[in-house]
Amino acid sequence: MAYATQAQLAEYLGVETLPDNAAMLLQRASELLDYYTAGNYDAANTAHVAAMQRAACQQVEMWIEQGGDSEDVVGSVQWYSIGSVSVTRGQGTPAPVLAPRARRTLLPLGLLYAGVTAR
């Protein structure tokens, strides 16, 4: 289930018409957020719910701006040159990329996985 609805996405983007694949994008964004939050999300915490809704919209916004519909739109470039514009894409599957705005939304609430901690 997606963290944000199409109505929330439209409101966040300030548009009346969404791309035809908006529902799929929201679902993929939610799956990516699950990956990055690694179990830190608490559905009973209203601040977490609001942050995940906003982050899902922010993730979709990035994909729309970049003209792609998945997390592999960015992150797969291994070499880039400005002079004569040369780009080399890496082999294999690129790591999923979290939108910077989504990262800034999730980080202050401790939702991003920070690795193993000693207890």
N, C-alpha and C positions, 0 to 999 in steps of 0.2 A: 504494500500500500504506500502511495506517495505521501510525503510529508506536507505537501502543499497542493491546493486545488488549482484548477485552471482559472477560476475566478480570482484567487489570491495572486496568481502569476500575472494576470492581466492588470490587476490593481497595482502590483509592484512595478510593472513595466510602464504603466500609464498608457495602456493601449486598449482598444475595444476588440481588435481582432488578433488572435493568436495564430502561430503557425499550425498547420494541420496535424503535426506530430507533437503538439504540446503535451498531451497526456503521456506519451512515451518518454519525452524528455524529462518530465517531472519524475517519472518512475525511475529512470536511469540516474537522475540526480540524487534521488533518495537512496538508491543502492550504493552510490558513491559515498554519500554521507554516512551510511552504515559502516562502510569500510574505514573511513577516516575517524569515526567516533569510537569504534571498537568496543561497544558495550557501555560507553559512558552516558548514553542518552537515557533519561528517566521520563517516561510518558506521563507520570504523575506530577512532574515539575513544570508549571506553566511557563517559566522562563526558558526551559529546554524546548518545549513545544514551539514557542514563538520563534526561537532561534533556528530550529530545524526548518520551520516553514520558510523563514526569510532566506536561509542558506540555500534551500532547494531552488528558490526563485533566483537567487544570485548566481547559482551554478548554471541554470538554464539561460540566464541573461548572457553569461560569458559565451556559452556555446552558440547562441543566436548571433552575437556580435562577431564571432569568429567564422561564421558560416558553416559550422559543423553540427553534428548531432550526437557526438559521443566524447568521452574523455580523451580519446586519442587524437583529437584535433591539434592539441599542443603537447609538447613533452617528448616528441619523437625526433626532434631535430638534434643531430649530434655535432654538426659543424655548420657555421654560417659565416658568410663573407659579405661585406658591404660593397666593396669595389666590384663591379660587374655582377652583383647579386648572385651568389652561389649558395645553395642550401643542400645539405646532405642529410638524408633521413637514416636513422639507425635501423638495425635489423631486429626482428622480433617484435613483441608487443611492448609498446611504451607503458611506463607507469601512469596510472590515472592521475590527472591533475585537478586539484581542488582550486576553484576560483579564489583569487585573493580576497574579494569581498566576503565570500563565505568563510574563509579562514578567519578574517577579522571579526566576524559575527560569532563564531563558535569558540574561539580561543579564550576570551575572557570568562566564559562560563565553565571552563575546564572540560569541554566536550571533545577536544581533539586528543587522540591517543598520543601519549608522550613516552611510551616505552615501558619497560619493566621497572617497577619501583620496589624497594625493599620494605618489608613490613615487620 
